[in-house]
């Protein structure tokens, strides 16, 4: 079973996308993990390794889906 991971930084764009994903994704098929990189900065490297360049972004089945644009990953490291 593939796991979906939604990375975000807590901005309004990110929070809106989070709520839409929670209601849209079939979590029986794709369990959804929410990662707030502002609160979990130790996971920024993980997000980068997965191919995330900006947030909000969803990883699913080895692919990255960048949703709108809230912040660049580089901006989260500052």
Phi and psi restraints in degrees (value plus and minus 20) as a CYANA .aco file:
   2 UNK   PHI     -97.9   -57.9
   2 UNK   PSI     125.6   165.6
   3 UNK   PHI    -126.2   -86.2
   3 UNK   PSI     118.7   158.7
   4 UNK   PHI    -119.3   -79.3
   4 UNK   PSI     112.5   152.5
   5 UNK   PHI    -143.0  -103.0
   5 UNK   PSI     104.5   144.5
   6 UNK   PHI    -126.2   -86.2
   6 UNK   PSI      96.2   136.2
   7 UNK   PHI    -120.3   -80.3
   7 UNK   PSI     114.1   154.1
   8 UNK   PHI    -172.7  -132.7
   8 UNK   PSI     153.9   193.9
   9 UNK   PHI    -139.5   -99.5
   9 UNK   PSI     -13.7    26.3
  10 UNK   PHI      71.2   111.2
  10 UNK   PSI     -17.0    23.0
  11 UNK   PHI     -92.6   -52.6
  11 UNK   PSI     145.2   185.2
  12 UNK   PHI     -77.0   -37.0
  12 UNK   PSI     -58.5   -18.5
  13 UNK   PHI     -81.3   -41.3
  13 UNK   PSI     -65.1   -25.1
  14 UNK   PHI     -84.1   -44.1
  14 UNK   PSI     -64.7   -24.7
  15 UNK   PHI     -86.1   -46.1
  15 UNK   PSI     -57.2   -17.2
  16 UNK   PHI     -84.8   -44.8
  16 UNK   PSI     -63.5   -23.5
  17 UNK   PHI     -84.5   -44.5
  17 UNK   PSI     -58.4   -18.4
  18 UNK   PHI     -78.8   -38.8
  18 UNK   PSI     -67.3   -27.3
  19 UNK   PHI     -84.4   -44.4
  19 UNK   PSI     -58.2   -18.2
  20 UNK   PHI     -86.2   -46.2
  20 UNK   PSI     -62.0   -22.0
  21 UNK   PHI     -86.4   -46.4
  21 UNK   PSI     -61.2   -21.2
  22 UNK   PHI     -77.1   -37.1
  22 UNK   PSI     -60.2   -20.2
  23 UNK   PHI    -104.9   -64.9
  23 UNK   PSI     -40.4    -0.4
  24 UNK   PHI    -114.3   -74.3
  24 UNK   PSI     -52.0   -12.0
  25 UNK   PHI    -103.6   -63.6
  25 UNK   PSI     113.0   153.0
  26 UNK   PHI     -95.5   -55.5
  26 UNK   PSI      80.2   120.2
  27 UNK   PHI     -95.2   -55.2
  27 UNK   PSI     -28.4    11.6
  28 UNK   PHI     -92.5   -52.5
  28 UNK   PSI     -51.3   -11.3
  29 UNK   PHI    -112.7   -72.7
  29 UNK   PSI     -60.9   -20.9
  30 UNK   PHI    -150.5  -110.5
  30 UNK   PSI      69.6   109.6
  31 UNK   PHI     -74.6   -34.6
  31 UNK   PSI     114.2   154.2
  32 UNK   PHI    -126.0   -86.0
  32 UNK   PSI     104.1   144.1
  33 UNK   PHI    -128.5   -88.5
  33 UNK   PSI     112.0   152.0
  34 UNK   PHI    -122.2   -82.2
  34 UNK   PSI     105.4   145.4
  35 UNK   PHI    -141.2  -101.2
  35 UNK   PSI      91.5   131.5
  36 UNK   PHI    -110.9   -70.9
  36 UNK   PSI      83.9   123.9
  37 UNK   PHI     -89.6   -49.6
  37 UNK   PSI     -39.9     0.1
  38 UNK   PHI     -89.2   -49.2
  38 UNK   PSI     -52.5   -12.5
  39 UNK   PHI    -116.0   -76.0
  39 UNK   PSI     -38.5     1.5
  40 UNK   PHI    -148.5  -108.5
  40 UNK   PSI      42.5    82.5
  41 UNK   PHI     -82.5   -42.5
  41 UNK   PSI     -40.1    -0.1
  42 UNK   PHI     -86.1   -46.1
  42 UNK   PSI     -30.9     9.1
  43 UNK   PHI    -121.4   -81.4
  43 UNK   PSI     -15.4    24.6
  44 UNK   PHI     -81.4   -41.4
  44 UNK   PSI     -62.5   -22.5
  45 UNK   PHI     -80.4   -40.4
  45 UNK   PSI     -59.6   -19.6
  46 UNK   PHI     -81.3   -41.3
  46 UNK   PSI     -65.0   -25.0
  47 UNK   PHI     -82.8   -42.8
  47 UNK   PSI     -64.6   -24.6
  48 UNK   PHI     -80.8   -40.8
  48 UNK   PSI     -63.7   -23.7
  49 UNK   PHI     -82.4   -42.4
  49 UNK   PSI     -49.7    -9.7
  50 UNK   PHI     -98.8   -58.8
  50 UNK   PSI     -30.6     9.4
  51 UNK   PHI      83.1   123.1
  51 UNK   PSI     -10.7    29.3
  52 UNK   PHI     -96.0   -56.0
  52 UNK   PSI     103.9   143.9
  53 UNK   PHI    -124.5   -84.5
  53 UNK   PSI     -45.9    -5.9
  54 UNK   PHI    -172.4  -132.4
  54 UNK   PSI     142.0   182.0
  55 UNK   PHI    -139.2   -99.2
  55 UNK   PSI     130.7   170.7
  56 UNK   PHI     -96.5   -56.5
  56 UNK   PSI     128.4   168.4
  57 UNK   PHI    -168.5  -128.5
  57 UNK   PSI     128.4   168.4
  58 UNK   PHI    -139.9   -99.9
  58 UNK   PSI     109.8   149.8
  59 UNK   PHI    -124.8   -84.8
  59 UNK   PSI     114.9   154.9
  60 UNK   PHI    -174.9  -134.9
  60 UNK   PSI     101.4   141.4
  61 UNK   PHI      40.8    80.8
  61 UNK   PSI      13.6    53.6
  62 UNK   PHI      61.9   101.9
  62 UNK   PSI     -16.9    23.1
  63 UNK   PHI    -131.8   -91.8
  63 UNK   PSI     133.1   173.1
  64 UNK   PHI    -131.5   -91.5
  64 UNK   PSI     111.6   151.6
  65 UNK   PHI    -137.3   -97.3
  65 UNK   PSI      88.5   128.5
  66 UNK   PHI    -102.8   -62.8
  66 UNK   PSI     106.4   146.4
  67 UNK   PHI    -129.1   -89.1
  67 UNK   PSI      94.0   134.0
  68 UNK   PHI      34.0    74.0
  68 UNK   PSI    -171.1  -131.1
  69 UNK   PHI    -169.7  -129.7
  69 UNK   PSI      98.6   138.6
  70 UNK   PHI    -128.9   -88.9
  70 UNK   PSI     -69.9   -29.9
  71 UNK   PHI    -181.5  -141.5
  71 UNK   PSI     126.6   166.6
  72 UNK   PHI     -95.8   -55.8
  72 UNK   PSI     127.9   167.9
  73 UNK   PHI     -77.0   -37.0
  73 UNK   PSI     -59.8   -19.8
  74 UNK   PHI     -78.5   -38.5
  74 UNK   PSI     -55.2   -15.2
  75 UNK   PHI     -87.9   -47.9
  75 UNK   PSI     -45.0    -5.0
  76 UNK   PHI     -98.1   -58.1
  76 UNK   PSI     -37.0     3.0
  77 UNK   PHI    -102.2   -62.2
  77 UNK   PSI     -35.7     4.3
